[in-house]
Amino acid sequence: MPRSWMRPTEKVVRAMDEAVSEMTDMNIKPVAPTDDEHGSPADKQLMVRCTQPEKDLWKKAADAGNETLASFVRRVLNECAIRATTCSHPRETVKFYPWGTPQFFCLKCGARIDMSQIGQ
């Protein structure tokens, strides 16, 4: 290596040493998930096509709730899915069909449900 290359390298090393000496905490800390409310990272992706006005509206709603857009969309979809797949009608509206695989059906909404969901 030519001698002329050594001087700039030495200057860079000295500058880096100075910068590091001023840093107080060099420990590595785990990063907490920011958009996962249940602590487990969301590891699957879903592509949703929407218009720019829709995306802007969703972003405003997420910002109003102090959420990320991904967290907002996931929360809203989960709430809708729970409403769509669970029955809140009283026990009297449920019909039991014992043939084949025993199943319960709500006579009001037509949902196939299990007994733990009835009347909740």
Biopython code that builds the backbone (N, CA, C, O; Angstrom):
import numpy as np
from Bio.PDB.StructureBuilder import StructureBuilder

atoms = [
    (1, "MET", "N", (0.851, -1.168, 0.000)),
    (1, "MET", "CA", (0.000, 0.000, 0.000)),
    (1, "MET", "C", (0.901, 1.236, 0.000)),
    (1, "MET", "O", (1.819, 1.336, 0.814)),
    (2, "PRO", "N", (0.643, 2.166, -0.900)),
    (2, "PRO", "CA", (1.467, 3.373, -0.954)),
    (2, "PRO", "C", (1.332, 4.190, 0.342)),
    (2, "PRO", "O", (0.289, 4.193, 0.996)),
    (3, "ARG", "N", (2.415, 4.871, 0.680)),
    (3, "ARG", "CA", (2.473, 5.672, 1.910)),
    (3, "ARG", "C", (1.407, 6.782, 1.895)),
    (3, "ARG", "O", (0.881, 7.128, 2.953)),
    (4, "SER", "N", (1.080, 7.341, 0.733)),
    (4, "SER", "CA", (0.111, 8.438, 0.645)),
    (4, "SER", "C", (-1.298, 7.987, 1.051)),
    (4, "SER", "O", (-2.121, 8.809, 1.457)),
    (5, "TRP", "N", (-1.569, 6.704, 0.943)),
    (5, "TRP", "CA", (-2.880, 6.201, 1.332)),
    (5, "TRP", "C", (-3.017, 6.072, 2.850)),
    (5, "TRP", "O", (-4.131, 6.042, 3.374)),
    (6, "MET", "N", (-1.904, 5.998, 3.542)),
    (6, "MET", "CA", (-1.916, 5.785, 4.982)),
    (6, "MET", "C", (-2.456, 7.004, 5.731)),
    (6, "MET", "O", (-3.209, 6.851, 6.693)),
    (7, "ARG", "N", (-2.087, 8.192, 5.309)),
    (7, "ARG", "CA", (-2.503, 9.391, 6.034)),
    (7, "ARG", "C", (-4.017, 9.573, 6.072)),
    (7, "ARG", "O", (-4.562, 9.787, 7.155)),
    (8, "PRO", "N", (-4.714, 9.500, 4.958)),
    (8, "PRO", "CA", (-6.165, 9.633, 5.032)),
    (8, "PRO", "C", (-6.792, 8.539, 5.902)),
    (8, "PRO", "O", (-7.738, 8.807, 6.642)),
    (9, "THR", "N", (-6.274, 7.315, 5.819)),
    (9, "THR", "CA", (-6.801, 6.225, 6.621)),
    (9, "THR", "C", (-6.605, 6.519, 8.102)),
    (9, "THR", "O", (-7.511, 6.290, 8.903)),
    (10, "GLU", "N", (-5.434, 7.024, 8.472)),
    (10, "GLU", "CA", (-5.168, 7.360, 9.876)),
    (10, "GLU", "C", (-6.113, 8.457, 10.354)),
    (10, "GLU", "O", (-6.586, 8.424, 11.491)),
    (11, "LYS", "N", (-6.388, 9.430, 9.484)),
    (11, "LYS", "CA", (-7.307, 10.504, 9.862)),
    (11, "LYS", "C", (-8.728, 9.970, 10.077)),
    (11, "LYS", "O", (-9.424, 10.381, 11.005)),
    (12, "VAL", "N", (-9.135, 9.064, 9.215)),
    (12, "VAL", "CA", (-10.467, 8.478, 9.346)),
    (12, "VAL", "C", (-10.557, 7.669, 10.635)),
    (12, "VAL", "O", (-11.558, 7.731, 11.350)),
    (13, "VAL", "N", (-9.501, 6.909, 10.924)),
    (13, "VAL", "CA", (-9.497, 6.106, 12.151)),
    (13, "VAL", "C", (-9.558, 7.007, 13.372)),
    (13, "VAL", "O", (-10.298, 6.712, 14.311)),
    (14, "ARG", "N", (-8.804, 8.091, 13.386)),
    (14, "ARG", "CA", (-8.831, 9.029, 14.517)),
    (14, "ARG", "C", (-10.214, 9.669, 14.662)),
    (14, "ARG", "O", (-10.718, 9.820, 15.775)),
    (15, "ALA", "N", (-10.823, 10.043, 13.539)),
    (15, "ALA", "CA", (-12.152, 10.652, 13.581)),
    (15, "ALA", "C", (-13.187, 9.652, 14.114)),
    (15, "ALA", "O", (-14.064, 10.022, 14.896)),
    (16, "MET", "N", (-13.085, 8.416, 13.698)),
    (16, "MET", "CA", (-14.009, 7.386, 14.187)),
    (16, "MET", "C", (-13.801, 7.133, 15.680)),
    (16, "MET", "O", (-14.767, 6.962, 16.423)),
    (17, "ASP", "N", (-12.534, 7.110, 16.120)),
    (17, "ASP", "CA", (-12.254, 6.927, 17.547)),
    (17, "ASP", "C", (-12.869, 8.051, 18.371)),
    (17, "ASP", "O", (-13.432, 7.806, 19.438)),
    (18, "GLU", "N", (-12.763, 9.287, 17.877)),
    (18, "GLU", "CA", (-13.363, 10.428, 18.580)),
    (18, "GLU", "C", (-14.880, 10.295, 18.642)),
    (18, "GLU", "O", (-15.488, 10.538, 19.684)),
    (19, "ALA", "N", (-15.487, 9.910, 17.525)),
    (19, "ALA", "CA", (-16.950, 9.781, 17.481)),
    (19, "ALA", "C", (-17.415, 8.689, 18.444)),
    (19, "ALA", "O", (-18.411, 8.865, 19.146)),
    (20, "VAL", "N", (-16.712, 7.580, 18.481)),
    (20, "VAL", "CA", (-17.098, 6.475, 19.351)),
    (20, "VAL", "C", (-16.871, 6.844, 20.812)),
    (20, "VAL", "O", (-17.652, 6.445, 21.676)),
    (21, "SER", "N", (-15.832, 7.586, 21.098)),
    (21, "SER", "CA", (-15.555, 7.939, 22.498)),
    (21, "SER", "C", (-16.643, 8.842, 23.076)),
    (21, "SER", "O", (-16.835, 8.862, 24.292)),
    (22, "GLU", "N", (-17.357, 9.586, 22.235)),
    (22, "GLU", "CA", (-18.424, 10.458, 22.710)),
    (22, "GLU", "C", (-19.746, 9.721, 22.908)),
    (22, "GLU", "O", (-20.652, 10.234, 23.565)),
    (23, "MET", "N", (-19.857, 8.530, 22.348)),
    (23, "MET", "CA", (-21.085, 7.747, 22.499)),
    (23, "MET", "C", (-21.082, 7.081, 23.867)),
    (23, "MET", "O", (-20.086, 6.482, 24.273)),
    (24, "THR", "N", (-22.196, 7.189, 24.571)),
    (24, "THR", "CA", (-22.243, 6.650, 25.927)),
    (24, "THR", "C", (-22.814, 5.238, 25.981)),
    (24, "THR", "O", (-22.286, 4.398, 26.710)),
    (25, "ASP", "N", (-23.880, 4.950, 25.232)),
    (25, "ASP", "CA", (-24.525, 3.651, 25.320)),
    (25, "ASP", "C", (-24.418, 2.932, 23.982)),
    (25, "ASP", "O", (-25.074, 3.305, 23.009)),
    (26, "MET", "N", (-23.598, 1.912, 23.945)),
    (26, "MET", "CA", (-23.404, 1.150, 22.707)),
    (26, "MET", "C", (-24.044, -0.235, 22.791)),
    (26, "MET", "O", (-23.759, -1.097, 21.960)),
    (27, "ASN", "N", (-24.900, -0.455, 23.779)),
    (27, "ASN", "CA", (-25.550, -1.752, 23.924)),
    (27, "ASN", "C", (-26.615, -1.941, 22.856)),
    (27, "ASN", "O", (-27.253, -0.986, 22.413)),
    (28, "ILE", "N", (-26.789, -3.170, 22.460)),
    (28, "ILE", "CA", (-27.823, -3.518, 21.493)),
    (28, "ILE", "C", (-29.084, -3.850, 22.276)),
    (28, "ILE", "O", (-29.060, -4.681, 23.184)),
    (29, "LYS", "N", (-30.172, -3.204, 21.926)),
    (29, "LYS", "CA", (-31.440, -3.417, 22.615)),
    (29, "LYS", "C", (-32.434, -4.049, 21.650)),
    (29, "LYS", "O", (-32.437, -3.721, 20.463)),
    (30, "PRO", "N", (-33.282, -4.954, 22.147)),
    (30, "PRO", "CA", (-34.296, -5.520, 21.258)),
    (30, "PRO", "C", (-35.306, -4.453, 20.863)),
    (30, "PRO", "O", (-35.657, -3.579, 21.655)),
    (31, "VAL", "N", (-35.761, -4.545, 19.631)),
    (31, "VAL", "CA", (-36.738, -3.594, 19.127)),
    (31, "VAL", "C", (-38.128, -4.154, 19.398)),
    (31, "VAL", "O", (-38.441, -5.279, 19.007)),
    (32, "ALA", "N", (-38.950, -3.370, 20.061)),
    (32, "ALA", "CA", (-40.316, -3.796, 20.347)),
    (32, "ALA", "C", (-41.156, -3.649, 19.092)),
    (32, "ALA", "O", (-40.992, -2.678, 18.354)),
    (33, "PRO", "N", (-42.054, -4.595, 18.834)),
    (33, "PRO", "CA", (-42.927, -4.451, 17.666)),
    (33, "PRO", "C", (-43.819, -3.232, 17.837)),
    (33, "PRO", "O", (-44.396, -3.020, 18.903)),
    (34, "THR", "N", (-43.929, -2.435, 16.786)),
    (34, "THR", "CA", (-44.686, -1.194, 16.901)),
    (34, "THR", "C", (-46.108, -1.317, 16.406)),
    (34, "THR", "O", (-46.990, -0.602, 16.882)),
    (35, "ASP", "N", (-46.352, -2.207, 15.460)),
    (35, "ASP", "CA", (-47.715, -2.257, 14.926)),
    (35, "ASP", "C", (-48.429, -3.571, 15.246)),
    (35, "ASP", "O", (-49.402, -3.932, 14.585)),
    (36, "ASP", "N", (-47.945, -4.274, 16.254)),
    (36, "ASP", "CA", (-48.584, -5.516, 16.665)),
    (36, "ASP", "C", (-49.106, -5.370, 18.073)),
    (36, "ASP", "O", (-48.333, -5.262, 19.025)),
    (37, "GLU", "N", (-50.415, -5.367, 18.203)),
    (37, "GLU", "CA", (-50.993, -5.152, 19.517)),
    (37, "GLU", "C", (-50.917, -6.376, 20.413)),
    (37, "GLU", "O", (-51.017, -6.243, 21.632)),
    (38, "HIS", "N", (-50.741, -7.571, 19.843)),
    (38, "HIS", "CA", (-50.699, -8.776, 20.658)),
    (38, "HIS", "C", (-49.283, -9.259, 20.908)),
    (38, "HIS", "O", (-49.106, -10.314, 21.517)),
    (39, "GLY", "N", (-48.293, -8.551, 20.476)),
    (39, "GLY", "CA", (-46.911, -8.898, 20.755)),
    (39, "GLY", "C", (-46.277, -9.857, 19.766)),
    (39, "GLY", "O", (-45.051, -9.890, 19.657)),
    (40, "SER", "N", (-47.061, -10.633, 19.046)),
    (40, "SER", "CA", (-46.461, -11.530, 18.070)),
    (40, "SER", "C", (-46.388, -10.807, 16.731)),
    (40, "SER", "O", (-47.349, -10.160, 16.315)),
    (41, "PRO", "N", (-45.267, -10.918, 16.072)),
    (41, "PRO", "CA", (-45.132, -10.190, 14.806)),
    (41, "PRO", "C", (-46.044, -10.761, 13.723)),
    (41, "PRO", "O", (-46.225, -11.974, 13.615)),
    (42, "ALA", "N", (-46.597, -9.880, 12.945)),
    (42, "ALA", "CA", (-47.411, -10.294, 11.811)),
    (42, "ALA", "C", (-46.449, -10.746, 10.716)),
    (42, "ALA", "O", (-45.668, -9.945, 10.202)),
    (43, "ASP", "N", (-46.507, -12.017, 10.364)),
    (43, "ASP", "CA", (-45.532, -12.551, 9.416)),
    (43, "ASP", "C", (-46.115, -12.903, 8.055)),
    (43, "ASP", "O", (-45.400, -13.429, 7.202)),
    (44, "LYS", "N", (-47.377, -12.629, 7.834)),
    (44, "LYS", "CA", (-48.004, -12.885, 6.537)),
    (44, "LYS", "C", (-48.414, -11.570, 5.904)),
    (44, "LYS", "O", (-48.739, -10.604, 6.595)),
    (45, "GLN", "N", (-48.394, -11.546, 4.589)),
    (45, "GLN", "CA", (-48.767, -10.327, 3.878)),
    (45, "GLN", "C", (-50.028, -10.557, 3.072)),
    (45, "GLN", "O", (-50.301, -11.665, 2.611)),
    (46, "LEU", "N", (-50.786, -9.495, 2.912)),
    (46, "LEU", "CA", (-51.997, -9.518, 2.125)),
    (46, "LEU", "C", (-51.992, -8.277, 1.256)),
    (46, "LEU", "O", (-51.857, -7.165, 1.766)),
    (47, "MET", "N", (-52.135, -8.448, -0.041)),
    (47, "MET", "CA", (-52.156, -7.288, -0.932)),
    (47, "MET", "C", (-53.602, -6.881, -1.165)),
    (47, "MET", "O", (-54.441, -7.703, -1.532)),
    (48, "VAL", "N", (-53.878, -5.618, -0.951)),
    (48, "VAL", "CA", (-55.218, -5.084, -1.153)),
    (48, "VAL", "C", (-55.116, -3.941, -2.148)),
    (48, "VAL", "O", (-54.346, -3.003, -1.945)),
    (49, "ARG", "N", (-55.876, -4.017, -3.203)),
    (49, "ARG", "CA", (-55.908, -2.925, -4.169)),
    (49, "ARG", "C", (-56.973, -1.937, -3.744)),
    (49, "ARG", "O", (-58.092, -2.323, -3.406)),
    (50, "CYS", "N", (-56.627, -0.670, -3.762)),
    (50, "CYS", "CA", (-57.578, 0.377, -3.396)),
    (50, "CYS", "C", (-57.224, 1.634, -4.180)),
    (50, "CYS", "O", (-56.166, 1.723, -4.803)),
    (51, "THR", "N", (-58.121, 2.590, -4.135)),
    (51, "THR", "CA", (-57.866, 3.861, -4.807)),
    (51, "THR", "C", (-57.036, 4.750, -3.885)),
    (51, "THR", "O", (-56.958, 4.507, -2.681)),
    (52, "GLN", "N", (-56.428, 5.762, -4.449)),
    (52, "GLN", "CA", (-55.632, 6.688, -3.636)),
    (52, "GLN", "C", (-56.491, 7.401, -2.584)),
    (52, "GLN", "O", (-56.049, 7.547, -1.445)),
    (53, "PRO", "N", (-57.714, 7.851, -2.934)),
    (53, "PRO", "CA", (-58.555, 8.475, -1.894)),
    (53, "PRO", "C", (-58.885, 7.521, -0.743)),
    (53, "PRO", "O", (-58.923, 7.935, 0.416)),
    (54, "GLU", "N", (-59.126, 6.229, -1.065)),
    (54, "GLU", "CA", (-59.382, 5.253, -0.008)),
    (54, "GLU", "C", (-58.167, 5.100, 0.900)),
    (54, "GLU", "O", (-58.293, 5.090, 2.125)),
    (55, "LYS", "N", (-57.003, 4.983, 0.294)),
    (55, "LYS", "CA", (-55.778, 4.832, 1.087)),
    (55, "LYS", "C", (-55.550, 6.057, 1.968)),
    (55, "LYS", "O", (-55.180, 5.926, 3.135)),
    (56, "ASP", "N", (-55.768, 7.237, 1.415)),
    (56, "ASP", "CA", (-55.600, 8.464, 2.197)),
    (56, "ASP", "C", (-56.581, 8.502, 3.370)),
    (56, "ASP", "O", (-56.219, 8.917, 4.472)),
    (57, "LEU", "N", (-57.818, 8.070, 3.134)),
    (57, "LEU", "CA", (-58.817, 8.043, 4.190)),
    (57, "LEU", "C", (-58.418, 7.062, 5.291)),
    (57, "LEU", "O", (-58.521, 7.378, 6.476)),
    (58, "TRP", "N", (-57.961, 5.867, 4.895)),
    (58, "TRP", "CA", (-57.533, 4.869, 5.873)),
    (58, "TRP", "C", (-56.335, 5.371, 6.681)),
    (58, "TRP", "O", (-56.248, 5.144, 7.888)),
    (59, "LYS", "N", (-55.422, 6.049, 6.004)),
    (59, "LYS", "CA", (-54.237, 6.582, 6.681)),
    (59, "LYS", "C", (-54.633, 7.643, 7.706)),
    (59, "LYS", "O", (-54.093, 7.674, 8.812)),
    (60, "LYS", "N", (-55.589, 8.523, 7.333)),
    (60, "LYS", "CA", (-56.067, 9.538, 8.281)),
    (60, "LYS", "C", (-56.702, 8.888, 9.501)),
    (60, "LYS", "O", (-56.477, 9.314, 10.633)),
    (61, "ALA", "N", (-57.499, 7.846, 9.257)),
    (61, "ALA", "CA", (-58.149, 7.140, 10.366)),
    (61, "ALA", "C", (-57.112, 6.463, 11.260)),
    (61, "ALA", "O", (-57.244, 6.478, 12.483)),
    (62, "ALA", "N", (-56.092, 5.876, 10.662)),
    (62, "ALA", "CA", (-55.035, 5.233, 11.443)),
    (62, "ALA", "C", (-54.267, 6.270, 12.256)),
    (62, "ALA", "O", (-53.963, 6.044, 13.428)),
    (63, "ASP", "N", (-53.957, 7.401, 11.638)),
    (63, "ASP", "CA", (-53.243, 8.462, 12.351)),
    (63, "ASP", "C", (-54.070, 9.007, 13.505)),
    (63, "ASP", "O", (-53.527, 9.332, 14.561)),
    (64, "ALA", "N", (-55.386, 9.110, 13.308)),
    (64, "ALA", "CA", (-56.255, 9.610, 14.372)),
    (64, "ALA", "C", (-56.250, 8.675, 15.572)),
    (64, "ALA", "O", (-56.394, 9.120, 16.710)),
    (65, "GLY", "N", (-56.086, 7.390, 15.323)),
    (65, "GLY", "CA", (-56.021, 6.404, 16.399)),
    (65, "GLY", "C", (-54.612, 6.117, 16.859)),
    (65, "GLY", "O", (-54.393, 5.212, 17.665)),
    (66, "ASN", "N", (-53.641, 6.886, 16.353)),
    (66, "ASN", "CA", (-52.227, 6.717, 16.700)),
    (66, "ASN", "C", (-51.755, 5.288, 16.390)),
    (66, "ASN", "O", (-51.083, 4.658, 17.206)),
    (67, "GLU", "N", (-52.115, 4.792, 15.208)),
    (67, "GLU", "CA", (-51.748, 3.457, 14.752)),
    (67, "GLU", "C", (-51.030, 3.559, 13.415)),
    (67, "GLU", "O", (-51.112, 4.573, 12.721)),
    (68, "THR", "N", (-50.336, 2.506, 13.074)),
    (68, "THR", "CA", (-49.803, 2.427, 11.719)),
    (68, "THR", "C", (-50.938, 1.999, 10.803)),
    (68, "THR", "O", (-51.944, 1.457, 11.262)),
    (69, "LEU", "N", (-50.781, 2.237, 9.534)),
    (69, "LEU", "CA", (-51.818, 1.843, 8.572)),
    (69, "LEU", "C", (-52.009, 0.328, 8.582)),
    (69, "LEU", "O", (-53.142, -0.151, 8.529)),
    (70, "ALA", "N", (-50.919, -0.425, 8.650)),
    (70, "ALA", "CA", (-51.016, -1.888, 8.666)),
    (70, "ALA", "C", (-51.776, -2.372, 9.889)),
    (70, "ALA", "O", (-52.624, -3.259, 9.781)),
    (71, "SER", "N", (-51.486, -1.806, 11.040)),
    (71, "SER", "CA", (-52.169, -2.201, 12.272)),
    (71, "SER", "C", (-53.651, -1.846, 12.209)),
    (71, "SER", "O", (-54.501, -2.625, 12.639)),
    (72, "PHE", "N", (-53.954, -0.673, 11.674)),
    (72, "PHE", "CA", (-55.347, -0.235, 11.549)),
    (72, "PHE", "C", (-56.140, -1.188, 10.661)),
    (72, "PHE", "O", (-57.224, -1.637, 11.035)),
    (73, "VAL", "N", (-55.599, -1.495, 9.487)),
    (73, "VAL", "CA", (-56.301, -2.373, 8.541)),
    (73, "VAL", "C", (-56.483, -3.756, 9.158)),
    (73, "VAL", "O", (-57.557, -4.348, 9.051)),
    (74, "ARG", "N", (-55.436, -4.272, 9.805)),
    (74, "ARG", "CA", (-55.519, -5.595, 10.420)),
    (74, "ARG", "C", (-56.579, -5.617, 11.536)),
    (74, "ARG", "O", (-57.354, -6.568, 11.633)),
    (75, "ARG", "N", (-56.614, -4.575, 12.372)),
    (75, "ARG", "CA", (-57.582, -4.513, 13.468)),
    (75, "ARG", "C", (-59.016, -4.459, 12.926)),
    (75, "ARG", "O", (-59.892, -5.178, 13.407)),
    (76, "VAL", "N", (-59.248, -3.613, 11.936)),
    (76, "VAL", "CA", (-60.597, -3.471, 11.378)),
    (76, "VAL", "C", (-61.043, -4.769, 10.714)),
    (76, "VAL", "O", (-62.186, -5.190, 10.889)),
    (77, "LEU", "N", (-60.161, -5.402, 9.959)),
    (77, "LEU", "CA", (-60.518, -6.667, 9.307)),
    (77, "LEU", "C", (-60.790, -7.764, 10.329)),
    (77, "LEU", "O", (-61.710, -8.562, 10.148)),
    (78, "ASN", "N", (-60.001, -7.813, 11.403)),
    (78, "ASN", "CA", (-60.233, -8.808, 12.446)),
    (78, "ASN", "C", (-61.582, -8.593, 13.131)),
    (78, "ASN", "O", (-62.297, -9.559, 13.400)),
    (79, "GLU", "N", (-61.937, -7.344, 13.415)),
    (79, "GLU", "CA", (-63.232, -7.054, 14.037)),
    (79, "GLU", "C", (-64.380, -7.493, 13.130)),
    (79, "GLU", "O", (-65.349, -8.090, 13.598)),
    (80, "CYS", "N", (-64.271, -7.197, 11.831)),
    (80, "CYS", "CA", (-65.313, -7.600, 10.875)),
    (80, "CYS", "C", (-65.395, -9.120, 10.750)),
    (80, "CYS", "O", (-66.491, -9.675, 10.671)),
    (81, "ALA", "N", (-64.259, -9.788, 10.732)),
    (81, "ALA", "CA", (-64.243, -11.244, 10.607)),
    (81, "ALA", "C", (-64.867, -11.903, 11.825)),
    (81, "ALA", "O", (-65.587, -12.892, 11.688)),
    (82, "ILE", "N", (-64.606, -11.379, 13.005)),
    (82, "ILE", "CA", (-65.193, -11.944, 14.220)),
    (82, "ILE", "C", (-66.706, -11.762, 14.203)),
    (82, "ILE", "O", (-67.446, -12.681, 14.552)),
    (83, "ARG", "N", (-67.169, -10.581, 13.799)),
    (83, "ARG", "CA", (-68.616, -10.342, 13.714)),
    (83, "ARG", "C", (-69.275, -11.268, 12.693)),
    (83, "ARG", "O", (-70.386, -11.752, 12.909)),
    (84, "ALA", "N", (-68.578, -11.508, 11.579)),
    (84, "ALA", "CA", (-69.153, -12.325, 10.504)),
    (84, "ALA", "C", (-69.162, -13.813, 10.836)),
    (84, "ALA", "O", (-69.994, -14.555, 10.314)),
    (85, "THR", "N", (-68.255, -14.256, 11.692)),
    (85, "THR", "CA", (-68.142, -15.690, 11.951)),
    (85, "THR", "C", (-68.690, -16.116, 13.298)),
    (85, "THR", "O", (-68.702, -17.309, 13.600)),
    (86, "THR", "N", (-69.142, -15.184, 14.112)),
    (86, "THR", "CA", (-69.736, -15.549, 15.390)),
    (86, "THR", "C", (-71.183, -15.108, 15.414)),
    (86, "THR", "O", (-71.568, -14.163, 14.726)),
    (87, "CYS", "N", (-71.977, -15.792, 16.204)),
    (87, "CYS", "CA", (-73.407, -15.518, 16.280)),
    (87, "CYS", "C", (-73.714, -14.921, 17.651)),
    (87, "CYS", "O", (-73.264, -15.439, 18.674)),
    (88, "SER", "N", (-74.473, -13.844, 17.668)),
    (88, "SER", "CA", (-74.839, -13.214, 18.933)),
    (88, "SER", "C", (-76.321, -13.368, 19.228)),
    (88, "SER", "O", (-76.847, -12.718, 20.132)),
    (89, "HIS", "N", (-76.993, -14.221, 18.473)),
    (89, "HIS", "CA", (-78.423, -14.426, 18.681)),
    (89, "HIS", "C", (-78.651, -15.348, 19.885)),
    (89, "HIS", "O", (-77.767, -16.125, 20.247)),
    (90, "PRO", "N", (-79.823, -15.265, 20.498)),
    (90, "PRO", "CA", (-80.089, -16.091, 21.684)),
    (90, "PRO", "C", (-80.145, -17.584, 21.351)),
    (90, "PRO", "O", (-80.309, -17.985, 20.199)),
    (91, "ARG", "N", (-80.004, -18.374, 22.392)),
    (91, "ARG", "CA", (-79.963, -19.830, 22.268)),
    (91, "ARG", "C", (-81.221, -20.392, 21.583)),
    (91, "ARG", "O", (-81.145, -21.417, 20.906)),
    (92, "GLU", "N", (-82.355, -19.741, 21.749)),
    (92, "GLU", "CA", (-83.613, -20.241, 21.177)),
    (92, "GLU", "C", (-83.609, -20.242, 19.650)),
    (92, "GLU", "O", (-84.382, -20.979, 19.038)),
    (93, "THR", "N", (-82.774, -19.449, 19.036)),
    (93, "THR", "CA", (-82.750, -19.365, 17.567)),
    (93, "THR", "C", (-81.801, -20.372, 16.943)),
    (93, "THR", "O", (-81.625, -20.382, 15.725)),
    (94, "VAL", "N", (-81.185, -21.223, 17.762)),
    (94, "VAL", "CA", (-80.209, -22.186, 17.244)),
    (94, "VAL", "C", (-80.873, -23.545, 17.052)),
    (94, "VAL", "O", (-81.588, -24.032, 17.928)),
    (95, "LYS", "N", (-80.628, -24.141, 15.905)),
    (95, "LYS", "CA", (-81.180, -25.458, 15.570)),
    (95, "LYS", "C", (-80.023, -26.451, 15.492)),
    (95, "LYS", "O", (-78.992, -26.171, 14.880)),
    (96, "PHE", "N", (-80.204, -27.614, 16.119)),
    (96, "PHE", "CA", (-79.185, -28.655, 16.127)),
    (96, "PHE", "C", (-79.525, -29.702, 15.069)),
    (96, "PHE", "O", (-80.651, -30.197, 15.025)),
    (97, "TYR", "N", (-78.568, -30.038, 14.227)),
    (97, "TYR", "CA", (-78.735, -31.071, 13.212)),
    (97, "TYR", "C", (-77.779, -32.206, 13.539)),
    (97, "TYR", "O", (-76.575, -32.064, 13.326)),
    (98, "PRO", "N", (-78.280, -33.345, 14.057)),
    (98, "PRO", "CA", (-77.402, -34.410, 14.547)),
    (98, "PRO", "C", (-76.842, -35.336, 13.470)),
    (98, "PRO", "O", (-75.878, -36.050, 13.747)),
    (99, "TRP", "N", (-77.388, -35.361, 12.270)),
    (99, "TRP", "CA", (-76.922, -36.312, 11.267)),
    (99, "TRP", "C", (-75.577, -35.883, 10.674)),
    (99, "TRP", "O", (-75.224, -34.704, 10.668)),
    (100, "GLY", "N", (-74.856, -36.862, 10.186)),
    (100, "GLY", "CA", (-73.515, -36.594, 9.648)),
    (100, "GLY", "C", (-72.611, -36.104, 10.761)),
    (100, "GLY", "O", (-72.458, -36.768, 11.786)),
    (101, "THR", "N", (-72.030, -34.977, 10.565)),
    (101, "THR", "CA", (-71.251, -34.329, 11.609)),
    (101, "THR", "C", (-72.211, -33.423, 12.368)),
    (101, "THR", "O", (-72.755, -32.485, 11.786)),
    (102, "PRO", "N", (-72.433, -33.683, 13.663)),
    (102, "PRO", "CA", (-73.394, -32.845, 14.405)),
    (102, "PRO", "C", (-73.001, -31.374, 14.320)),
    (102, "PRO", "O", (-71.853, -31.006, 14.569)),
    (103, "GLN", "N", (-73.972, -30.545, 13.965)),
    (103, "GLN", "CA", (-73.708, -29.124, 13.806)),
    (103, "GLN", "C", (-74.859, -28.305, 14.333)),
    (103, "GLN", "O", (-75.996, -28.772, 14.413)),
    (104, "PHE", "N", (-74.542, -27.061, 14.694)),
    (104, "PHE", "CA", (-75.536, -26.108, 15.148)),
    (104, "PHE", "C", (-75.619, -24.988, 14.115)),
    (104, "PHE", "O", (-74.596, -24.521, 13.613)),
    (105, "PHE", "N", (-76.844, -24.559, 13.800)),
    (105, "PHE", "CA", (-77.053, -23.462, 12.866)),
    (105, "PHE", "C", (-77.966, -22.426, 13.515)),
    (105, "PHE", "O", (-78.923, -22.781, 14.203)),
    (106, "CYS", "N", (-77.671, -21.154, 13.298)),
    (106, "CYS", "CA", (-78.547, -20.084, 13.772)),
    (106, "CYS", "C", (-79.642, -19.886, 12.733)),
    (106, "CYS", "O", (-79.358, -19.731, 11.546)),
    (107, "LEU", "N", (-80.899, -19.892, 13.184)),
    (107, "LEU", "CA", (-82.027, -19.722, 12.266)),
    (107, "LEU", "C", (-82.180, -18.273, 11.811)),
    (107, "LEU", "O", (-82.841, -18.013, 10.806)),
    (108, "LYS", "N", (-81.579, -17.326, 12.534)),
    (108, "LYS", "CA", (-81.688, -15.912, 12.152)),
    (108, "LYS", "C", (-80.632, -15.508, 11.138)),
    (108, "LYS", "O", (-80.942, -14.866, 10.134)),
    (109, "CYS", "N", (-79.380, -15.884, 11.398)),
    (109, "CYS", "CA", (-78.310, -15.429, 10.497)),
    (109, "CYS", "C", (-77.756, -16.548, 9.619)),
    (109, "CYS", "O", (-76.991, -16.279, 8.693)),
    (110, "GLY", "N", (-78.124, -17.785, 9.891)),
    (110, "GLY", "CA", (-77.666, -18.903, 9.073)),
    (110, "GLY", "C", (-76.241, -19.332, 9.341)),
    (110, "GLY", "O", (-75.700, -20.163, 8.612)),
    (111, "ALA", "N", (-75.620, -18.781, 10.375)),
    (111, "ALA", "CA", (-74.224, -19.113, 10.659)),
    (111, "ALA", "C", (-74.113, -20.517, 11.233)),
    (111, "ALA", "O", (-74.954, -20.945, 12.024)),
    (112, "ARG", "N", (-73.074, -21.226, 10.828)),
    (112, "ARG", "CA", (-72.743, -22.508, 11.426)),
    (112, "ARG", "C", (-71.872, -22.174, 12.631)),
    (112, "ARG", "O", (-70.824, -21.544, 12.491)),
    (113, "ILE", "N", (-72.305, -22.592, 13.804)),
    (113, "ILE", "CA", (-71.623, -22.153, 15.021)),
    (113, "ILE", "C", (-71.352, -23.335, 15.936)),
    (113, "ILE", "O", (-71.891, -24.424, 15.739)),
    (114, "ASP", "N", (-70.510, -23.110, 16.938)),
    (114, "ASP", "CA", (-70.372, -24.124, 17.966)),
    (114, "ASP", "C", (-71.045, -23.583, 19.226)),
    (114, "ASP", "O", (-71.239, -22.374, 19.360)),
    (115, "MET", "N", (-71.397, -24.469, 20.139)),
    (115, "MET", "CA", (-72.225, -24.099, 21.280)),
    (115, "MET", "C", (-71.567, -23.053, 22.186)),
    (115, "MET", "O", (-72.271, -22.341, 22.902)),
    (116, "SER", "N", (-70.258, -22.946, 22.169)),
    (116, "SER", "CA", (-69.587, -21.963, 23.036)),
    (116, "SER", "C", (-69.866, -20.536, 22.593)),
    (116, "SER", "O", (-69.649, -19.607, 23.371)),
    (117, "GLN", "N", (-70.345, -20.329, 21.355)),
    (117, "GLN", "CA", (-70.606, -18.987, 20.846)),
    (117, "GLN", "C", (-72.042, -18.532, 21.076)),
    (117, "GLN", "O", (-72.340, -17.348, 20.923)),
    (118, "ILE", "N", (-72.915, -19.425, 21.430)),
    (118, "ILE", "CA", (-74.342, -19.094, 21.496)),
    (118, "ILE", "C", (-74.621, -18.177, 22.677)),
    (118, "ILE", "O", (-74.209, -18.440, 23.807)),
    (119, "GLY", "N", (-75.341, -17.077, 22.381)),
    (119, "GLY", "CA", (-75.778, -16.152, 23.395)),
    (119, "GLY", "C", (-74.724, -15.184, 23.887)),
    (119, "GLY", "O", (-74.943, -14.499, 24.886)),
    (120, "GLN", "N", (-73.596, -15.107, 23.220)),
    (120, "GLN", "CA", (-72.542, -14.178, 23.651)),
    (120, "GLN", "C", (-72.666, -12.867, 22.964)),
    (120, "GLN", "O", (-71.864, -11.965, 23.205)),
]
sb = StructureBuilder()
sb.init_structure("model")
sb.init_model(0)
sb.init_chain("A")
sb.init_seg("    ")
for serial, (resi, resn, name, xyz) in enumerate(atoms, 1):
    if name == "N":
        sb.init_residue(resn, " ", resi, " ")
    sb.init_atom(name, np.array(xyz, "f"), 0.0, 1.0, " ", f" {name:<3s}", serial, name[0])
structure = sb.get_structure()
